[in-house]
Amino acid sequence: MISQDTFSYFIVPATQDHIKAIAHINFDCWQHNFGDIFEKRYLREISLELFEQRWHHSYHQNKLQYTIVAVKLDGDVLGFISVGHARDPEFTGMGEVYAIYVSPAYQFQGIGKALWQKGLDCLRQLEWSACYVWVIGACLPSLRFFRTHQGRFEKTRSIKIASQSYFEICYMFQI
């Protein structure tokens, strides 16, 4: 158990019961963290239901296997991290951080750091010695988070979301 000044929480493996909360946090973070980055029309068009469908699909494809949640004592999910094998062929043999999100109401309270450490522990147990994460280049809080956790700039790439192009930064970590 991890205690903050006003609440305590556990870091535990995600289960099917957490899917709706994970999807909700993922959706809320996209609206909050990317609200000034992505097109407003696009953010209005995506829905919580879309995120729920994606996470249910991940669960049924056994992709929640390495998803970890921070849960308050009352059962509320505060955030999550999802890790696993590298999806990029050039990083074969490494781990990847697919997603790490903390509910906007609980950001900047150490929950992301606790999830990050558990995610790295999971990757170590899988016997990977390095991992990477792709970050939207215009999302300054995310960039600071990964730099603070010793991320080493690796490369950039362009991605298209809706009708706009954005750049992502790849950070590499020794674990």
C-alpha positions as CSV (number, residue, x, y, z in Angstrom):
1,M,0.0,0.0,0.0
2,I,1.2,3.5,-0.8
3,S,-0.1,6.4,1.3
4,Q,-0.5,10.0,0.3
5,D,-1.6,12.8,2.6
6,T,-5.3,12.3,1.7
7,F,-5.6,8.8,0.4
8,S,-3.9,5.4,0.1
9,Y,-3.7,3.1,-2.9
10,F,-2.4,-0.2,-4.1
11,I,-0.6,-1.1,-7.3
12,V,-2.0,-4.4,-8.7
13,P,-2.3,-6.3,-12.0
14,A,-5.3,-5.2,-14.0
15,T,-8.3,-7.5,-14.3
16,Q,-11.4,-7.6,-16.4
17,D,-13.2,-5.7,-13.7
18,H,-10.8,-2.7,-14.3
19,I,-11.4,-2.4,-18.1
20,K,-14.2,0.3,-17.8
21,A,-12.1,2.4,-15.4
22,I,-8.9,2.0,-17.6
23,A,-10.9,3.1,-20.7
24,H,-12.4,6.1,-18.8
25,I,-9.0,7.3,-17.6
26,N,-7.5,6.8,-21.1
27,F,-10.4,8.8,-22.6
28,D,-10.2,11.6,-19.9
29,C,-6.5,11.9,-20.3
30,W,-6.8,12.3,-24.1
31,Q,-9.4,15.0,-23.6
32,H,-7.3,16.7,-20.8
33,N,-3.7,16.1,-21.8
34,F,-4.1,16.5,-25.6
35,G,-6.9,19.1,-25.6
36,D,-4.6,21.9,-26.8
37,I,-2.7,19.6,-29.2
38,F,-5.1,17.5,-31.2
39,E,-7.9,19.0,-33.4
40,K,-10.9,19.9,-31.3
41,R,-13.2,18.2,-33.9
42,Y,-11.3,14.9,-33.5
43,L,-11.5,15.0,-29.7
44,R,-15.2,15.7,-29.9
45,E,-15.7,12.7,-32.2
46,I,-13.9,10.1,-30.2
47,S,-16.0,8.6,-27.5
48,L,-15.6,6.8,-24.2
49,E,-17.3,3.8,-25.9
50,L,-14.5,3.7,-28.5
51,F,-11.9,3.4,-25.7
52,E,-14.0,0.8,-23.9
53,Q,-14.2,-1.3,-27.1
54,R,-10.4,-1.0,-27.6
55,W,-9.7,-2.1,-24.0
56,H,-12.2,-5.0,-24.1
57,H,-10.6,-6.1,-27.4
58,S,-7.1,-5.9,-25.7
59,Y,-8.5,-8.0,-22.8
60,H,-9.9,-10.7,-25.1
61,Q,-6.6,-10.8,-27.1
62,N,-4.8,-11.3,-23.7
63,K,-3.0,-8.0,-24.0
64,L,-4.0,-6.9,-20.5
65,Q,-1.5,-9.4,-19.3
66,Y,1.0,-6.7,-18.4
67,T,-1.3,-3.9,-17.5
68,I,-1.0,-2.6,-13.9
69,V,-3.4,-0.3,-12.1
70,A,-3.2,2.1,-9.1
71,V,-6.4,1.5,-7.1
72,K,-7.7,3.4,-4.1
73,L,-8.8,1.4,-1.1
74,D,-12.4,2.1,-2.1
75,G,-11.8,0.5,-5.5
76,D,-11.5,3.6,-7.6
77,V,-8.8,3.3,-10.3
78,L,-6.4,6.2,-10.3
79,G,-4.2,5.3,-13.2
80,F,-2.6,2.5,-15.2
81,I,0.5,1.4,-17.1
82,S,0.6,-1.1,-19.9
83,V,3.8,-2.7,-21.0
84,G,5.0,-5.7,-23.1
85,H,7.2,-6.7,-26.0
86,A,8.4,-4.2,-28.6
87,R,6.0,-3.7,-31.4
88,D,8.5,-1.9,-33.6
89,P,10.7,-4.4,-35.5
90,E,13.8,-2.3,-35.0
91,F,13.5,-2.7,-31.2
92,T,13.0,-6.5,-31.2
93,G,14.2,-7.9,-28.0
94,M,13.2,-4.9,-25.9
95,G,10.2,-4.0,-23.9
96,E,7.8,-1.2,-24.7
97,V,5.7,1.0,-22.6
98,Y,2.4,1.1,-24.5
99,A,0.6,3.5,-22.3
100,I,0.8,5.2,-18.9
101,Y,-2.0,7.5,-17.8
102,V,-3.1,8.9,-14.5
103,S,-6.6,10.4,-14.0
104,P,-6.3,14.1,-14.4
105,A,-7.6,14.6,-10.8
106,Y,-4.7,12.6,-9.5
107,Q,-1.8,13.8,-11.7
108,F,1.4,15.1,-10.2
109,Q,0.9,13.2,-6.9
110,G,3.5,10.4,-7.4
111,I,1.1,7.9,-8.8
112,G,2.7,8.0,-12.3
113,K,6.1,7.4,-10.7
114,A,4.8,4.4,-8.7
115,L,3.2,2.9,-11.8
116,W,6.4,3.5,-13.8
117,Q,8.4,1.6,-11.3
118,K,6.0,-1.3,-11.3
119,G,5.9,-1.3,-15.1
120,L,9.7,-1.5,-15.2
121,D,9.7,-4.3,-12.6
122,C,7.3,-6.2,-14.9
123,L,9.7,-5.7,-17.9
124,R,12.7,-6.9,-15.7
125,Q,10.7,-10.0,-14.8
126,L,10.3,-10.7,-18.5
127,E,14.1,-10.4,-18.7
128,W,14.3,-7.3,-20.8
129,S,17.2,-4.9,-20.0
130,A,15.9,-2.0,-22.1
131,C,12.5,-0.5,-23.1
132,Y,11.2,2.4,-25.0
133,V,8.1,4.7,-25.2
134,W,6.7,6.9,-27.9
135,V,5.5,10.3,-26.7
136,I,3.5,13.0,-28.5
137,G,6.2,15.7,-29.0
138,A,3.9,18.6,-28.1
139,C,2.8,17.1,-24.7
140,L,5.3,18.8,-22.4
141,P,4.2,17.2,-19.1
142,S,4.8,13.7,-20.7
143,L,8.2,14.8,-22.1
144,R,9.2,16.1,-18.6
145,F,8.0,12.8,-17.0
146,F,10.1,10.6,-19.2
147,R,13.2,12.8,-19.1
148,T,12.9,12.9,-15.3
149,H,12.9,9.1,-15.3
150,Q,16.2,9.0,-17.3
151,G,14.7,8.6,-20.8
152,R,17.3,9.0,-23.5
153,F,16.2,10.5,-26.7
154,E,16.3,7.9,-29.5
155,K,14.5,9.3,-32.5
156,T,11.4,11.0,-33.8
157,R,8.7,10.0,-36.3
158,S,5.7,11.6,-37.8
159,I,2.2,10.2,-37.1
160,K,-1.2,11.1,-38.5
161,I,-4.1,11.5,-36.1
162,A,-7.4,12.5,-37.9
163,S,-6.3,14.9,-40.6
164,Q,-3.2,16.3,-38.8
165,S,0.4,15.2,-38.7
166,Y,2.2,15.2,-35.3
167,F,5.6,14.1,-34.3
168,E,6.4,11.5,-31.6
169,I,9.6,11.2,-29.7
170,C,11.0,7.9,-28.8
171,Y,12.7,7.7,-25.4
172,M,14.9,4.7,-24.5
173,F,15.4,3.4,-20.9
174,Q,17.9,1.0,-19.4
175,I,16.1,-1.2,-16.9
